[in-house]
C-alpha cells in the first residue's frame, strides 16, 4: 500500500462521494486534542460509553 500523500488528489478519491458527517469525523479523528480527550473520557467512563459532556464539548450528535 503506498504511503498517504495529503497533497495528492489521488489520496482523496475515496472522499469524492463522502457525506459531510464522514468528513467531519475524519477531521476529528486526526485532531490530537480530540484523541487525548477521547482516551481520557474512556478511561474515566465506568461503562465505556461516550458521555454527554464529551459530546457537547466536541459537538458530536447522532441522528435518531
mmCIF file as Biopython writes it, N, C-alpha, C and O atoms, coordinates in Angstrom:
data_model
#
loop_
_atom_site.group_PDB
_atom_site.id
_atom_site.type_symbol
_atom_site.label_atom_id
_atom_site.label_alt_id
_atom_site.label_comp_id
_atom_site.label_asym_id
_atom_site.label_entity_id
_atom_site.label_seq_id
_atom_site.pdbx_PDB_ins_code
_atom_site.Cartn_x
_atom_site.Cartn_y
_atom_site.Cartn_z
_atom_site.occupancy
_atom_site.B_iso_or_equiv
_atom_site.auth_seq_id
_atom_site.auth_asym_id
_atom_site.pdbx_PDB_model_num
ATOM 1   N N  . UNK A ? 1  ? 0.849   -1.170 0.000  1.0 0.0 1  A 1 
ATOM 2   C CA . UNK A ? 1  ? 0.000   0.000  0.000  1.0 0.0 1  A 1 
ATOM 3   C C  . UNK A ? 1  ? 0.897   1.236  0.000  1.0 0.0 1  A 1 
ATOM 4   O O  . UNK A ? 1  ? 1.792   1.343  0.838  1.0 0.0 1  A 1 
ATOM 5   N N  . UNK A ? 2  ? 0.675   2.163  -0.917 1.0 0.0 2  A 1 
ATOM 6   C CA . UNK A ? 2  ? 1.510   3.356  -0.983 1.0 0.0 2  A 1 
ATOM 7   C C  . UNK A ? 2  ? 1.250   4.276  0.210  1.0 0.0 2  A 1 
ATOM 8   O O  . UNK A ? 2  ? 0.166   4.274  0.794  1.0 0.0 2  A 1 
ATOM 9   N N  . UNK A ? 3  ? 2.258   5.053  0.550  1.0 0.0 3  A 1 
ATOM 10  C CA . UNK A ? 3  ? 2.124   5.992  1.657  1.0 0.0 3  A 1 
ATOM 11  C C  . UNK A ? 3  ? 1.129   7.089  1.282  1.0 0.0 3  A 1 
ATOM 12  O O  . UNK A ? 3  ? 1.075   7.520  0.130  1.0 0.0 3  A 1 
ATOM 13  N N  . UNK A ? 4  ? 0.352   7.532  2.252  1.0 0.0 4  A 1 
ATOM 14  C CA . UNK A ? 4  ? -0.634  8.586  2.033  1.0 0.0 4  A 1 
ATOM 15  C C  . UNK A ? 4  ? 0.078   9.912  1.803  1.0 0.0 4  A 1 
ATOM 16  O O  . UNK A ? 4  ? 0.953   10.287 2.584  1.0 0.0 4  A 1 
ATOM 17  N N  . UNK A ? 5  ? -0.284  10.618 0.747  1.0 0.0 5  A 1 
ATOM 18  C CA . UNK A ? 5  ? 0.280   11.923 0.443  1.0 0.0 5  A 1 
ATOM 19  C C  . UNK A ? 5  ? -0.860  12.936 0.440  1.0 0.0 5  A 1 
ATOM 20  O O  . UNK A ? 5  ? -1.670  12.964 -0.487 1.0 0.0 5  A 1 
ATOM 21  N N  . UNK A ? 6  ? -0.921  13.765 1.475  1.0 0.0 6  A 1 
ATOM 22  C CA . UNK A ? 6  ? -2.036  14.699 1.616  1.0 0.0 6  A 1 
ATOM 23  C C  . UNK A ? 6  ? -2.100  15.718 0.485  1.0 0.0 6  A 1 
ATOM 24  O O  . UNK A ? 6  ? -3.136  16.353 0.287  1.0 0.0 6  A 1 
ATOM 25  N N  . UNK A ? 7  ? -1.030  15.882 -0.247 1.0 0.0 7  A 1 
ATOM 26  C CA . UNK A ? 7  ? -1.009  16.849 -1.349 1.0 0.0 7  A 1 
ATOM 27  C C  . UNK A ? 7  ? -1.505  16.249 -2.657 1.0 0.0 7  A 1 
ATOM 28  O O  . UNK A ? 7  ? -1.736  16.977 -3.623 1.0 0.0 7  A 1 
ATOM 29  N N  . UNK A ? 8  ? -1.668  14.968 -2.697 1.0 0.0 8  A 1 
ATOM 30  C CA . UNK A ? 8  ? -2.054  14.292 -3.925 1.0 0.0 8  A 1 
ATOM 31  C C  . UNK A ? 8  ? -3.576  14.144 -4.035 1.0 0.0 8  A 1 
ATOM 32  O O  . UNK A ? 8  ? -4.206  13.605 -3.124 1.0 0.0 8  A 1 
ATOM 33  N N  . UNK A ? 9  ? -4.166  14.607 -5.120 1.0 0.0 9  A 1 
ATOM 34  C CA . UNK A ? 9  ? -5.606  14.415 -5.314 1.0 0.0 9  A 1 
ATOM 35  C C  . UNK A ? 9  ? -6.002  12.936 -5.302 1.0 0.0 9  A 1 
ATOM 36  O O  . UNK A ? 9  ? -7.121  12.594 -4.920 1.0 0.0 9  A 1 
ATOM 37  N N  . UNK A ? 10 ? -5.103  12.079 -5.713 1.0 0.0 10 A 1 
ATOM 38  C CA . UNK A ? 10 ? -5.389  10.638 -5.726 1.0 0.0 10 A 1 
ATOM 39  C C  . UNK A ? 10 ? -5.676  10.110 -4.323 1.0 0.0 10 A 1 
ATOM 40  O O  . UNK A ? 10 ? -6.454  9.169  -4.160 1.0 0.0 10 A 1 
ATOM 41  N N  . UNK A ? 11 ? -5.054  10.708 -3.315 1.0 0.0 11 A 1 
ATOM 42  C CA . UNK A ? 11 ? -5.243  10.256 -1.939 1.0 0.0 11 A 1 
ATOM 43  C C  . UNK A ? 11 ? -6.639  10.544 -1.419 1.0 0.0 11 A 1 
ATOM 44  O O  . UNK A ? 11 ? -7.060  9.963  -0.418 1.0 0.0 11 A 1 
ATOM 45  N N  . UNK A ? 12 ? -7.354  11.426 -2.080 1.0 0.0 12 A 1 
ATOM 46  C CA . UNK A ? 12 ? -8.673  11.835 -1.608 1.0 0.0 12 A 1 
ATOM 47  C C  . UNK A ? 12 ? -9.817  11.331 -2.475 1.0 0.0 12 A 1 
ATOM 48  O O  . UNK A ? 12 ? -10.962 11.741 -2.282 1.0 0.0 12 A 1 
ATOM 49  N N  . UNK A ? 13 ? -9.529  10.456 -3.419 1.0 0.0 13 A 1 
ATOM 50  C CA . UNK A ? 13 ? -10.585 9.934  -4.297 1.0 0.0 13 A 1 
ATOM 51  C C  . UNK A ? 13 ? -11.723 9.292  -3.503 1.0 0.0 13 A 1 
ATOM 52  O O  . UNK A ? 13 ? -12.887 9.399  -3.890 1.0 0.0 13 A 1 
ATOM 53  N N  . UNK A ? 14 ? -11.394 8.631  -2.403 1.0 0.0 14 A 1 
ATOM 54  C CA . UNK A ? 14 ? -12.430 7.960  -1.617 1.0 0.0 14 A 1 
ATOM 55  C C  . UNK A ? 14 ? -13.387 8.955  -0.963 1.0 0.0 14 A 1 
ATOM 56  O O  . UNK A ? 14 ? -14.478 8.572  -0.540 1.0 0.0 14 A 1 
ATOM 57  N N  . UNK A ? 15 ? -12.998 10.213 -0.876 1.0 0.0 15 A 1 
ATOM 58  C CA . UNK A ? 15 ? -13.856 11.219 -0.246 1.0 0.0 15 A 1 
ATOM 59  C C  . UNK A ? 15 ? -14.757 11.950 -1.236 1.0 0.0 15 A 1 
ATOM 60  O O  . UNK A ? 15 ? -15.576 12.774 -0.828 1.0 0.0 15 A 1 
ATOM 61  N N  . UNK A ? 16 ? -14.623 11.669 -2.506 1.0 0.0 16 A 1 
ATOM 62  C CA . UNK A ? 16 ? -15.419 12.376 -3.510 1.0 0.0 16 A 1 
ATOM 63  C C  . UNK A ? 16 ? -16.915 12.267 -3.255 1.0 0.0 16 A 1 
ATOM 64  O O  . UNK A ? 16 ? -17.651 13.231 -3.465 1.0 0.0 16 A 1 
ATOM 65  N N  . UNK A ? 17 ? -17.365 11.121 -2.810 1.0 0.0 17 A 1 
ATOM 66  C CA . UNK A ? 17 ? -18.789 10.913 -2.574 1.0 0.0 17 A 1 
ATOM 67  C C  . UNK A ? 17 ? -19.133 10.870 -1.085 1.0 0.0 17 A 1 
ATOM 68  O O  . UNK A ? 17 ? -20.230 10.459 -0.706 1.0 0.0 17 A 1 
ATOM 69  N N  . UNK A ? 18 ? -18.198 11.293 -0.253 1.0 0.0 18 A 1 
ATOM 70  C CA . UNK A ? 18 ? -18.423 11.251 1.190  1.0 0.0 18 A 1 
ATOM 71  C C  . UNK A ? 18 ? -19.440 12.307 1.602  1.0 0.0 18 A 1 
ATOM 72  O O  . UNK A ? 18 ? -19.547 13.368 0.988  1.0 0.0 18 A 1 
ATOM 73  N N  . UNK A ? 19 ? -20.181 11.990 2.656  1.0 0.0 19 A 1 
ATOM 74  C CA . UNK A ? 19 ? -21.106 12.962 3.224  1.0 0.0 19 A 1 
ATOM 75  C C  . UNK A ? 19 ? -20.337 13.831 4.217  1.0 0.0 19 A 1 
ATOM 76  O O  . UNK A ? 19 ? -19.262 13.452 4.682  1.0 0.0 19 A 1 
ATOM 77  N N  . UNK A ? 20 ? -20.887 14.981 4.533  1.0 0.0 20 A 1 
ATOM 78  C CA . UNK A ? 20 ? -20.220 15.933 5.414  1.0 0.0 20 A 1 
ATOM 79  C C  . UNK A ? 20 ? -19.917 15.310 6.781  1.0 0.0 20 A 1 
ATOM 80  O O  . UNK A ? 20 ? -18.892 15.622 7.387  1.0 0.0 20 A 1 
ATOM 81  N N  . UNK A ? 21 ? -20.786 14.445 7.260  1.0 0.0 21 A 1 
ATOM 82  C CA . UNK A ? 21 ? -20.567 13.804 8.556  1.0 0.0 21 A 1 
ATOM 83  C C  . UNK A ? 21 ? -19.317 12.921 8.524  1.0 0.0 21 A 1 
ATOM 84  O O  . UNK A ? 21 ? -18.602 12.817 9.520  1.0 0.0 21 A 1 
ATOM 85  N N  . UNK A ? 22 ? -19.058 12.289 7.382  1.0 0.0 22 A 1 
ATOM 86  C CA . UNK A ? 22 ? -17.862 11.456 7.241  1.0 0.0 22 A 1 
ATOM 87  C C  . UNK A ? 22 ? -16.601 12.310 7.263  1.0 0.0 22 A 1 
ATOM 88  O O  . UNK A ? 22 ? -15.596 11.939 7.869  1.0 0.0 22 A 1 
ATOM 89  N N  . UNK A ? 23 ? -16.667 13.449 6.601  1.0 0.0 23 A 1 
ATOM 90  C CA . UNK A ? 23 ? -15.509 14.350 6.554  1.0 0.0 23 A 1 
ATOM 91  C C  . UNK A ? 23 ? -15.272 14.949 7.941  1.0 0.0 23 A 1 
ATOM 92  O O  . UNK A ? 23 ? -14.126 15.058 8.378  1.0 0.0 23 A 1 
ATOM 93  N N  . UNK A ? 24 ? -16.337 15.337 8.632  1.0 0.0 24 A 1 
ATOM 94  C CA . UNK A ? 24 ? -16.199 15.885 9.980  1.0 0.0 24 A 1 
ATOM 95  C C  . UNK A ? 24 ? -15.593 14.847 10.919 1.0 0.0 24 A 1 
ATOM 96  O O  . UNK A ? 24 ? -14.729 15.172 11.733 1.0 0.0 24 A 1 
ATOM 97  N N  . UNK A ? 25 ? -16.040 13.611 10.807 1.0 0.0 25 A 1 
ATOM 98  C CA . UNK A ? 25 ? -15.483 12.538 11.642 1.0 0.0 25 A 1 
ATOM 99  C C  . UNK A ? 25 ? -14.012 12.311 11.363 1.0 0.0 25 A 1 
ATOM 100 O O  . UNK A ? 25 ? -13.236 12.066 12.287 1.0 0.0 25 A 1 
ATOM 101 N N  . UNK A ? 26 ? -13.626 12.389 10.123 1.0 0.0 26 A 1 
ATOM 102 C CA . UNK A ? 26 ? -12.213 12.221 9.754  1.0 0.0 26 A 1 
ATOM 103 C C  . UNK A ? 26 ? -11.372 13.350 10.323 1.0 0.0 26 A 1 
ATOM 104 O O  . UNK A ? 26 ? -10.261 13.120 10.800 1.0 0.0 26 A 1 
ATOM 105 N N  . UNK A ? 27 ? -11.894 14.570 10.277 1.0 0.0 27 A 1 
ATOM 106 C CA . UNK A ? 27 ? -11.161 15.712 10.855 1.0 0.0 27 A 1 
ATOM 107 C C  . UNK A ? 27 ? -10.989 15.528 12.358 1.0 0.0 27 A 1 
ATOM 108 O O  . UNK A ? 27 ? -9.908  15.775 12.892 1.0 0.0 27 A 1 
ATOM 109 N N  . UNK A ? 28 ? -12.042 15.098 13.043 1.0 0.0 28 A 1 
ATOM 110 C CA . UNK A ? 28 ? -11.913 14.857 14.478 1.0 0.0 28 A 1 
ATOM 111 C C  . UNK A ? 28 ? -10.908 13.754 14.762 1.0 0.0 28 A 1 
ATOM 112 O O  . UNK A ? 28 ? -10.084 13.875 15.668 1.0 0.0 28 A 1 
ATOM 113 N N  . UNK A ? 29 ? -10.974 12.692 13.996 1.0 0.0 29 A 1 
ATOM 114 C CA . UNK A ? 29 ? -10.070 11.560 14.219 1.0 0.0 29 A 1 
ATOM 115 C C  . UNK A ? 29 ? -8.607  11.984 14.126 1.0 0.0 29 A 1 
ATOM 116 O O  . UNK A ? 29 ? -7.753  11.419 14.809 1.0 0.0 29 A 1 
ATOM 117 N N  . UNK A ? 30 ? -8.319  12.960 13.298 1.0 0.0 30 A 1 
ATOM 118 C CA . UNK A ? 30 ? -6.942  13.422 13.114 1.0 0.0 30 A 1 
ATOM 119 C C  . UNK A ? 30 ? -6.528  14.480 14.139 1.0 0.0 30 A 1 
ATOM 120 O O  . UNK A ? 30 ? -5.352  14.837 14.213 1.0 0.0 30 A 1 
ATOM 121 N N  . UNK A ? 31 ? -7.469  14.979 14.921 1.0 0.0 31 A 1 
ATOM 122 C CA . UNK A ? 31 ? -7.198  16.032 15.890 1.0 0.0 31 A 1 
ATOM 123 C C  . UNK A ? 31 ? -6.576  15.432 17.153 1.0 0.0 31 A 1 
ATOM 124 O O  . UNK A ? 31 ? -7.204  14.619 17.831 1.0 0.0 31 A 1 
ATOM 125 N N  . UNK A ? 32 ? -5.351  15.829 17.463 1.0 0.0 32 A 1 
ATOM 126 C CA . UNK A ? 32 ? -4.624  15.274 18.607 1.0 0.0 32 A 1 
ATOM 127 C C  . UNK A ? 32 ? -5.355  15.556 19.921 1.0 0.0 32 A 1 
ATOM 128 O O  . UNK A ? 32 ? -5.436  14.680 20.782 1.0 0.0 32 A 1 
ATOM 129 N N  . UNK A ? 33 ? -5.884  16.761 20.080 1.0 0.0 33 A 1 
ATOM 130 C CA . UNK A ? 33 ? -6.600  17.104 21.312 1.0 0.0 33 A 1 
ATOM 131 C C  . UNK A ? 33 ? -7.855  16.253 21.477 1.0 0.0 33 A 1 
ATOM 132 O O  . UNK A ? 33 ? -8.175  15.820 22.584 1.0 0.0 33 A 1 
ATOM 133 N N  . UNK A ? 34 ? -8.562  16.017 20.378 1.0 0.0 34 A 1 
ATOM 134 C CA . UNK A ? 34 ? -9.741  15.160 20.425 1.0 0.0 34 A 1 
ATOM 135 C C  . UNK A ? 34 ? -9.357  13.738 20.854 1.0 0.0 34 A 1 
ATOM 136 O O  . UNK A ? 34 ? -10.007 13.146 21.715 1.0 0.0 34 A 1 
ATOM 137 N N  . UNK A ? 35 ? -8.307  13.206 20.252 1.0 0.0 35 A 1 
ATOM 138 C CA . UNK A ? 35 ? -7.889  11.837 20.593 1.0 0.0 35 A 1 
ATOM 139 C C  . UNK A ? 35 ? -7.512  11.727 22.059 1.0 0.0 35 A 1 
ATOM 140 O O  . UNK A ? 35 ? -7.868  10.749 22.717 1.0 0.0 35 A 1 
ATOM 141 N N  . UNK A ? 36 ? -6.797  12.712 22.581 1.0 0.0 36 A 1 
ATOM 142 C CA . UNK A ? 36 ? -6.429  12.702 24.008 1.0 0.0 36 A 1 
ATOM 143 C C  . UNK A ? 36 ? -7.676  12.774 24.882 1.0 0.0 36 A 1 
ATOM 144 O O  . UNK A ? 36 ? -7.807  12.039 25.861 1.0 0.0 36 A 1 
ATOM 145 N N  . UNK A ? 37 ? -8.578  13.661 24.517 1.0 0.0 37 A 1 
ATOM 146 C CA . UNK A ? 37 ? -9.809  13.825 25.276 1.0 0.0 37 A 1 
ATOM 147 C C  . UNK A ? 37 ? -10.650 12.545 25.247 1.0 0.0 37 A 1 
ATOM 148 O O  . UNK A ? 37 ? -11.240 12.157 26.255 1.0 0.0 37 A 1 
ATOM 149 N N  . UNK A ? 38 ? -10.696 11.904 24.096 1.0 0.0 38 A 1 
ATOM 150 C CA . UNK A ? 38 ? -11.452 10.657 23.949 1.0 0.0 38 A 1 
ATOM 151 C C  . UNK A ? 38 ? -10.863 9.553  24.828 1.0 0.0 38 A 1 
ATOM 152 O O  . UNK A ? 38 ? -11.598 8.848  25.519 1.0 0.0 38 A 1 
ATOM 153 N N  . UNK A ? 39 ? -9.539  9.406  24.799 1.0 0.0 39 A 1 
ATOM 154 C CA . UNK A ? 39 ? -8.883  8.389  25.628 1.0 0.0 39 A 1 
ATOM 155 C C  . UNK A ? 39 ? -9.116  8.653  27.110 1.0 0.0 39 A 1 
ATOM 156 O O  . UNK A ? 39 ? -9.381  7.724  27.873 1.0 0.0 39 A 1 
ATOM 157 N N  . UNK A ? 40 ? -9.017  9.916  27.521 1.0 0.0 40 A 1 
ATOM 158 C CA . UNK A ? 40 ? -9.244  10.268 28.924 1.0 0.0 40 A 1 
ATOM 159 C C  . UNK A ? 40 ? -10.692 9.995  29.319 1.0 0.0 40 A 1 
ATOM 160 O O  . UNK A ? 40 ? -10.953 9.473  30.403 1.0 0.0 40 A 1 
ATOM 161 N N  . UNK A ? 41 ? -11.631 10.347 28.444 1.0 0.0 41 A 1 
ATOM 162 C CA . UNK A ? 41 ? -13.039 10.111 28.729 1.0 0.0 41 A 1 
ATOM 163 C C  . UNK A ? 41 ? -13.314 8.621  28.880 1.0 0.0 41 A 1 
ATOM 164 O O  . UNK A ? 41 ? -14.013 8.217  29.808 1.0 0.0 41 A 1 
ATOM 165 N N  . UNK A ? 42 ? -12.776 7.799  27.985 1.0 0.0 42 A 1 
ATOM 166 C CA . UNK A ? 42 ? -12.975 6.350  28.090 1.0 0.0 42 A 1 
ATOM 167 C C  . UNK A ? 42 ? -12.363 5.778  29.356 1.0 0.0 42 A 1 
ATOM 168 O O  . UNK A ? 42 ? -12.940 4.889  29.983 1.0 0.0 42 A 1 
ATOM 169 N N  . UNK A ? 43 ? -11.193 6.288  29.736 1.0 0.0 43 A 1 
ATOM 170 C CA . UNK A ? 43 ? -10.523 5.802  30.947 1.0 0.0 43 A 1 
ATOM 171 C C  . UNK A ? 43 ? -11.341 6.113  32.195 1.0 0.0 43 A 1 
ATOM 172 O O  . UNK A ? 43 ? -11.256 5.389  33.187 1.0 0.0 43 A 1 
ATOM 173 N N  . UNK A ? 44 ? -12.131 7.183  32.154 1.0 0.0 44 A 1 
ATOM 174 C CA . UNK A ? 44 ? -12.918 7.593  33.315 1.0 0.0 44 A 1 
ATOM 175 C C  . UNK A ? 44 ? -14.389 7.214  33.217 1.0 0.0 44 A 1 
ATOM 176 O O  . UNK A ? 44 ? -15.167 7.528  34.118 1.0 0.0 44 A 1 
ATOM 177 N N  . UNK A ? 45 ? -14.773 6.560  32.161 1.0 0.0 45 A 1 
ATOM 178 C CA . UNK A ? 45 ? -16.165 6.161  31.967 1.0 0.0 45 A 1 
ATOM 179 C C  . UNK A ? 45 ? -16.337 4.718  32.444 1.0 0.0 45 A 1 
ATOM 180 O O  . UNK A ? 45 ? -15.789 3.797  31.840 1.0 0.0 45 A 1 
ATOM 181 N N  . UNK A ? 46 ? -17.089 4.520  33.515 1.0 0.0 46 A 1 
ATOM 182 C CA . UNK A ? 46 ? -17.219 3.163  34.067 1.0 0.0 46 A 1 
ATOM 183 C C  . UNK A ? 46 ? -17.821 2.148  33.094 1.0 0.0 46 A 1 
ATOM 184 O O  . UNK A ? 46 ? -17.488 0.964  33.147 1.0 0.0 46 A 1 
ATOM 185 N N  . UNK A ? 47 ? -18.700 2.605  32.213 1.0 0.0 47 A 1 
ATOM 186 C CA . UNK A ? 47 ? -19.336 1.673  31.281 1.0 0.0 47 A 1 
ATOM 187 C C  . UNK A ? 47 ? -18.738 1.730  29.881 1.0 0.0 47 A 1 
ATOM 188 O O  . UNK A ? 47 ? -19.196 1.024  28.982 1.0 0.0 47 A 1 
ATOM 189 N N  . UNK A ? 48 ? -17.712 2.570  29.687 1.0 0.0 48 A 1 
ATOM 190 C CA . UNK A ? 48 ? -17.057 2.664  28.385 1.0 0.0 48 A 1 
ATOM 191 C C  . UNK A ? 48 ? -17.866 3.392  27.331 1.0 0.0 48 A 1 
ATOM 192 O O  . UNK A ? 48 ? -17.546 3.338  26.144 1.0 0.0 48 A 1 
ATOM 193 N N  . UNK A ? 49 ? -18.921 4.078  27.766 1.0 0.0 49 A 1 
ATOM 194 C CA . UNK A ? 49 ? -19.785 4.813  26.840 1.0 0.0 49 A 1 
ATOM 195 C C  . UNK A ? 49 ? -19.305 6.256  26.691 1.0 0.0 49 A 1 
ATOM 196 O O  . UNK A ? 49 ? -18.687 6.814  27.598 1.0 0.0 49 A 1 
ATOM 197 N N  . UNK A ? 50 ? -19.597 6.842  25.545 1.0 0.0 50 A 1 
ATOM 198 C CA . UNK A ? 50 ? -19.292 8.254  25.313 1.0 0.0 50 A 1 
ATOM 199 C C  . UNK A ? 50 ? -20.250 9.078  26.169 1.0 0.0 50 A 1 
ATOM 200 O O  . UNK A ? 50 ? -21.464 8.884  26.118 1.0 0.0 50 A 1 
ATOM 201 N N  . UNK A ? 51 ? -19.695 9.996  26.953 1.0 0.0 51 A 1 
ATOM 202 C CA . UNK A ? 51 ? -20.506 10.774 27.881 1.0 0.0 51 A 1 
ATOM 203 C C  . UNK A ? 51 ? -21.160 11.972 27.190 1.0 0.0 51 A 1 
ATOM 204 O O  . UNK A ? 51 ? -20.660 12.458 26.175 1.0 0.0 51 A 1 
ATOM 205 N N  . UNK A ? 52 ? -22.276 12.443 27.744 1.0 0.0 52 A 1 
ATOM 206 C CA . UNK A ? 52 ? -22.917 13.640 27.190 1.0 0.0 52 A 1 
ATOM 207 C C  . UNK A ? 52 ? -21.989 14.859 27.226 1.0 0.0 52 A 1 
ATOM 208 O O  . UNK A ? 52 ? -22.016 15.688 26.316 1.0 0.0 52 A 1 
ATOM 209 N N  . UNK A ? 53 ? -21.175 14.965 28.266 1.0 0.0 53 A 1 
ATOM 210 C CA . UNK A ? 53 ? -20.236 16.092 28.368 1.0 0.0 53 A 1 
ATOM 211 C C  . UNK A ? 53 ? -19.234 16.064 27.219 1.0 0.0 53 A 1 
ATOM 212 O O  . UNK A ? 53 ? -18.913 17.102 26.640 1.0 0.0 53 A 1 
ATOM 213 N N  . UNK A ? 54 ? -18.747 14.882 26.896 1.0 0.0 54 A 1 
ATOM 214 C CA . UNK A ? 54 ? -17.799 14.739 25.791 1.0 0.0 54 A 1 
ATOM 215 C C  . UNK A ? 54 ? -18.461 15.126 24.478 1.0 0.0 54 A 1 
ATOM 216 O O  . UNK A ? 54 ? -17.869 15.832 23.662 1.0 0.0 54 A 1 
ATOM 217 N N  . UNK A ? 55 ? -19.676 14.669 24.276 1.0 0.0 55 A 1 
ATOM 218 C CA . UNK A ? 55 ? -20.408 15.003 23.047 1.0 0.0 55 A 1 
ATOM 219 C C  . UNK A ? 55 ? -20.607 16.506 22.910 1.0 0.0 55 A 1 
ATOM 220 O O  . UNK A ? 55 ? -20.430 17.068 21.830 1.0 0.0 55 A 1 
ATOM 221 N N  . UNK A ? 56 ? -20.979 17.158 24.024 1.0 0.0 56 A 1 
ATOM 222 C CA . UNK A ? 56 ? -21.172 18.610 23.975 1.0 0.0 56 A 1 
ATOM 223 C C  . UNK A ? 56 ? -19.868 19.335 23.679 1.0 0.0 56 A 1 
ATOM 224 O O  . UNK A ? 56 ? -19.832 20.262 22.869 1.0 0.0 56 A 1 
ATOM 225 N N  . UNK A ? 57 ? -18.793 18.907 24.342 1.0 0.0 57 A 1 
ATOM 226 C CA . UNK A ? 57 ? -17.508 19.575 24.151 1.0 0.0 57 A 1 
ATOM 227 C C  . UNK A ? 57 ? -17.057 19.534 22.697 1.0 0.0 57 A 1 
ATOM 228 O O  . UNK A ? 57 ? -16.550 20.524 22.172 1.0 0.0 57 A 1 
ATOM 229 N N  . UNK A ? 58 ? -17.242 18.387 22.049 1.0 0.0 58 A 1 
ATOM 230 C CA . UNK A ? 58 ? -16.736 18.211 20.683 1.0 0.0 58 A 1 
ATOM 231 C C  . UNK A ? 58 ? -17.817 18.373 19.621 1.0 0.0 58 A 1 
ATOM 232 O O  . UNK A ? 58 ? -17.551 18.173 18.435 1.0 0.0 58 A 1 
ATOM 233 N N  . UNK A ? 59 ? -19.040 18.734 20.033 1.0 0.0 59 A 1 
ATOM 234 C CA . UNK A ? 59 ? -20.101 18.979 19.062 1.0 0.0 59 A 1 
ATOM 235 C C  . UNK A ? 59 ? -20.565 17.727 18.353 1.0 0.0 59 A 1 
ATOM 236 O O  . UNK A ? 59 ? -20.948 17.768 17.184 1.0 0.0 59 A 1 
ATOM 237 N N  . UNK A ? 60 ? -20.529 16.613 19.063 1.0 0.0 60 A 1 
ATOM 238 C CA . UNK A ? 60 ? -20.905 15.335 18.462 1.0 0.0 60 A 1 
ATOM 239 C C  . UNK A ? 60 ? -22.365 15.053 18.790 1.0 0.0 60 A 1 
ATOM 240 O O  . UNK A ? 60 ? -22.770 15.097 19.952 1.0 0.0 60 A 1 
ATOM 241 N N  . UNK A ? 61 ? -23.143 14.766 17.767 1.0 0.0 61 A 1 
ATOM 242 C CA . UNK A ? 61 ? -24.524 14.365 17.978 1.0 0.0 61 A 1 
ATOM 243 C C  . UNK A ? 61 ? -24.834 13.248 16.983 1.0 0.0 61 A 1 
ATOM 244 O O  . UNK A ? 61 ? -24.173 13.102 15.954 1.0 0.0 61 A 1 
ATOM 245 N N  . UNK A ? 62 ? -25.830 12.487 17.313 1.0 0.0 62 A 1 
ATOM 246 C CA . UNK A ? 62 ? -26.215 11.370 16.465 1.0 0.0 62 A 1 
ATOM 247 C C  . UNK A ? 62 ? -27.668 11.516 16.079 1.0 0.0 62 A 1 
ATOM 248 O O  . UNK A ? 62 ? -28.518 11.828 16.913 1.0 0.0 62 A 1 
ATOM 249 N N  . UNK A ? 63 ? -27.943 11.290 14.819 1.0 0.0 63 A 1 
ATOM 250 C CA . UNK A ? 63 ? -29.333 11.337 14.357 1.0 0.0 63 A 1 
ATOM 251 C C  . UNK A ? 63 ? -30.069 10.118 14.895 1.0 0.0 63 A 1 
ATOM 252 O O  . UNK A ? 63 ? -29.517 9.022  14.990 1.0 0.0 63 A 1 
ATOM 253 N N  . UNK A ? 64 ? -31.313 10.341 15.238 1.0 0.0 64 A 1 
ATOM 254 C CA . UNK A ? 64 ? -32.113 9.197  15.706 1.0 0.0 64 A 1 
ATOM 255 C C  . UNK A ? 64 ? -33.150 8.820  14.694 1.0 0.0 64 A 1 
ATOM 256 O O  . UNK A ? 64 ? -33.915 7.881  14.915 1.0 0.0 64 A 1 
#
